[in-house]
């Protein structure tokens, strides 16, 4: 996979991760339920949950980096 294709894959996955994070935060705010922690756990698999939150944060930063490109179009 060349560099341009891999960047396109990341650019496609990043909004999905950010959407998952945003939906999770909305549900947590409304119903006080953390879906990510409910699905992946907080005790034994805390590392997996933490990795998911880190990936969501990186995806958000990636999306911020795309804003100037979108504004140029």
C-alpha positions as CSV (number, residue, x, y, z in Angstrom):
1,X,0.0,0.0,0.0
2,X,1.5,3.3,-1.0
3,X,1.6,6.4,1.1
4,X,-1.4,8.2,-0.6
5,X,-3.7,5.1,-0.2
6,X,-2.8,4.7,3.5
7,X,-3.5,8.4,4.1
8,X,-6.9,8.0,2.3
9,X,-7.7,5.0,4.6
10,X,-6.8,7.1,7.7
11,X,-8.8,10.0,6.4
12,X,-11.8,7.6,5.9
13,X,-11.5,6.0,9.4
14,X,-10.9,9.2,11.4
15,X,-14.4,10.6,11.0
16,X,-15.9,7.3,12.0
17,X,-13.8,7.2,15.2
18,X,-14.6,10.8,16.0
19,X,-18.3,10.0,15.5
20,X,-18.1,7.0,17.8
21,X,-16.5,9.2,20.5
22,X,-19.1,12.0,20.0
23,X,-22.0,9.5,20.2
24,X,-20.4,8.0,23.3
25,X,-20.1,11.4,25.0
26,X,-23.7,12.3,24.1
27,X,-25.0,9.1,25.6
28,X,-22.9,9.6,28.7
29,X,-24.2,13.1,29.1
30,X,-27.8,12.2,28.6
31,X,-28.0,8.8,30.3
32,X,-24.8,8.6,32.3
33,X,-23.8,5.4,30.4
34,X,-20.4,5.0,28.9
35,X,-20.9,2.7,26.0
36,X,-17.2,2.2,25.2
37,X,-16.5,1.2,28.8
38,X,-19.6,-1.0,28.9
39,X,-18.5,-2.9,25.7
40,X,-14.8,-3.2,26.5
41,X,-14.8,-3.1,30.3
42,X,-13.0,-1.0,32.8
43,X,-11.3,-3.6,35.0
44,X,-9.6,-6.4,33.2
45,X,-9.4,-4.8,29.8
46,X,-8.8,-1.2,30.9
47,X,-5.9,-1.0,28.4
48,X,-8.2,-1.7,25.5
49,X,-10.6,1.0,26.5
50,X,-7.7,3.4,27.0
51,X,-6.3,2.6,23.5
52,X,-9.7,3.2,22.0
53,X,-9.9,6.7,23.7
54,X,-6.4,7.4,22.4
55,X,-7.3,6.4,18.9
56,X,-10.4,8.7,19.1
57,X,-8.2,11.6,20.2
58,X,-5.7,11.0,17.4
59,X,-8.6,10.8,14.9
60,X,-9.9,14.2,16.2
61,X,-6.5,15.8,15.7
62,X,-6.3,14.2,12.2
63,X,-9.7,15.8,11.3
64,X,-8.6,19.2,12.6
65,X,-5.6,18.9,10.2
66,X,-8.0,18.3,7.3
67,X,-9.9,21.5,7.9
68,X,-7.5,23.7,5.9
69,X,-7.6,21.3,3.0
70,X,-11.4,21.4,2.9
71,X,-11.5,25.1,3.1
72,X,-9.2,25.4,0.0
73,X,-11.7,23.5,-2.1
